[in-house]
Amino acid sequence: AFFGPGSAGHYVKMIHNGIEYAIMEAIAEAYDLMKRGLGMMPDEMANVFRDWNAGELGGYLVEITERILRHPDGKTGEALVESILDTAKQKGTGKWSTQSALDMGTTSPTIAMAVFARALSGLKMERIAAEKILPGPALQFNTPRESFVEDLRGAVMLTVLTAYAQGLRQLRDASAERSYNLDLAEAARVWMAGCIIRAKMLVPIAKAFREQPDLPLLFLTEPFLSLWKDNHLA
């Protein structure tokens, strides 16, 4: 697709990657809460992500999370995820999207915090040293698993929607500043087809921007307003 003059297409791709960072961070935090907070095993967590993928949270990143959690270690027979180091590097596109947001005065905190979380994950030795000294929270929650997982689903869903909303808002602001004349509905449509952030919720997102091209915030229109009202306490 042609998005506009100059660097328009590159900017859309950069924001795509920033949104990707935010969605992956939401999934990672959900995994951490289920693993350490509820004491769930990889196959149990895989079942949760399977159920989420069948509903409104359906999308590539949620789908592959289930598959990752079920993938066995060829040496031990246990879940491979248990043998993967909890640290990640970055190529820079998430950082660039955050830098651009700061330069324009656009609010993209969900994307920005995902970038910082990834940077923090790289401080492995510092985290190991701090863990021996600093007190942490209780390892397991005293709460019913089923209700907690349902609240977690709502929290992840709103986080993912917020990531899309912030990314599209940044595209709108960049378009105005750089004369890109971006079509946000087209950006959402393109992201549905083969992109890492493809997801079911992009269908109503694209529809919302087709009907209201100047929509300032997704949560101001349906069905996103109802989703917010139903899940914001999560």
N, C-alpha and C positions, 0 to 999 in steps of 0.2 A: 504494500500500500504506500501511496505517496502522502506524507503528512504535511509537508510545507517546505518553504525555502530554507536554504542554508543547512543548519544543524538540526532542523526539526525532528527528523527521523531518529537521529542519534540521541536526542533529548528524550524522546518517547521511550527508547530502549533503556536509557539510564534509569528513568522512573520505574519502568517495568522491573528492573533489577532491585531497586530500592524496596518496592512492594514485596518482591520475593524474599528479601532479607527479613521483613517484618512478619510475613506469614510463617517462615521457617522458625523464627524466634518464638512465635505464639505456640507452634507445634512442639518445640523443644521444651518450653516451660510447662505445657500440658503433660508431656512425657515425664518431666522431672517431678511434678506434683503427684502423678499417679504412681510413679516408681518409689519415690522416697516418702511421700506423704501417706499413700494408701498401701504401700508394700505390694503393688501389683507386679506380676511376672510379665515378661515380654509377650507371651501369647495372649494373656488377658488384655493387655493394652492394645494389641493388634486387633482384637475383637471390638474394642471401643472405636478405634479409628475406622474399622470396617463399617460399623453402624453409622458413624458420622458421615462417611463418604456416601452412604446411601441416601442421606438427607440433604438439607440446605448447605451443609459444609462440603458437599461433594466437589472434588477437584483433584488435579494431578498430585499436588504435594501431600494431601491427606491420603490419597490412594497409595502412593509409594511408601508412605510411613508405615502403613499396615504391612506391606511387602517386606520392608527392611526389618521390622520387628519379628517377622516369621522366618527370616533367612538364617539358616544354621551355620555355625562355624564348622568347617570341614575337618578340623583337628579334634575338637572337643565334643561336637554334636550339640552343644548348647547354642543359644541365640548369639549370633555374631555381634549384635549390638553391645553385648556385655564386654566385648574385648576391644571396642573402639575407644581411642583416647578422646576425652572430652575437651578437645581444643580444635579451633578452626582458623584458617587463614582467610584472606579476602583479596579479591582482584582489584577493588577500588571503586566499582560503580556505585555501590551503596554509599560509600564515603562521598563520592562526587555529588550524588543526589542531595545529601544532607548539606554539603557545602553550598550548593546552589540555593537550597531553601533558605539558609542563613543569609546569603548575599541578597536575596530578594525580600527577606522578612516574611516568608511564607511559613506557616506552622505545619511541620511534618514530624512531630515528636515520636510517633510510633515507629516510623522508619529510622529516625535518628537513634533511638534507644536500642534498636536491633543492631545497628552498626557498632555502638559502644559495647553491647553484650558480646558481640563476636570478638572485638578487640580484647575484652576482659577474659574471654575463654583462652586467649593465647598466653596469658600470664600464668601458666601452669605451675611453675616453681613457687611463685609468690603466693598462689592460692593454697598450695600444699603447706607452706610455712605458716600462713595465717590461720589455717584450719586447726593447727595444733595449739594456738594461743587464744583465738577469739571464740567466744561462745556462740553457738548457733541455735536455731529453732529445734523443737522436738522433731524427731525423725519421722514419727507417724501421727496422723490426725485422729482425733477421737470423734469421728463423724461417720454417718452411714455412707457406705461406698456409692450406692446407687444415686442418692440425691447429690452427692458431691460431684460425681461424674456428669450429671445432668447440668449442674451449675457451671461446671468447667466447659461443657459444650457451648453454653450460651456465652461465656466469656471469650472463648476462642472465636466464635462466630462474629461477635461484635468487634474483636480485635482485627480480624481479617477484613471486615467491612470498613473499619476505620482506616486500615492501610490503603485500601482502594480509594476511599474518600480523600485522604490526604494526598496520595499520589496524583489523582485527577485534579485536585485543587491546585497542586503545584504546576501541573501541565497548563492549567488555565492561566495562572499568573505568569508563567514563562512565555506563553503565547502572546499575552498582552504586552509584555515588556520587550519581546524580541520580534514581534510581528510575524509569528508563525501561522496565525489563523488556523489553529488546530481544531479538529472535529473530535470532541471527546467521546462521542458515541462510536465513532469509527475506531478510535484507540481501543475502547472496551471490546468492540467486535473482533478486532485483529487479535487481541489477547486471548480470545476464546479458541483460536485455531492453532494448536500445536505449541503454544507457549508454556513455559514452566508454571506460570501463574494462572493457567486456564482453570476455570471453575464454573459451577452452575450459576453462582450469583452474578456473574458477568452478564448474563442474559437480561435480568431486570435492570442492571446498571446501564447497559447500552440503551435499553428502552427509555429509561428515565432521561438520559441526555438527548435522545432523539426528540422527545416530547418537550423538554425544557433545556435547550442548549446553554442557557445562562444560569443553570441551577448552581447556587453557591455551595451547597452541602447536601450530600446524598440523604442524610438523615432527616431532611426537611420534607421529604416526599415519601409516598408509599411505594413499595412495601417496607422500606427501610425504617420509617417512623415507627411502625408497629413492632418491628423486630427490636428496635431500641427500647421501646416501652416494655416489651415482654422479657427482655434479657439484661437490662442495664444494672440490675442489682447483683447479677452474677459477678 
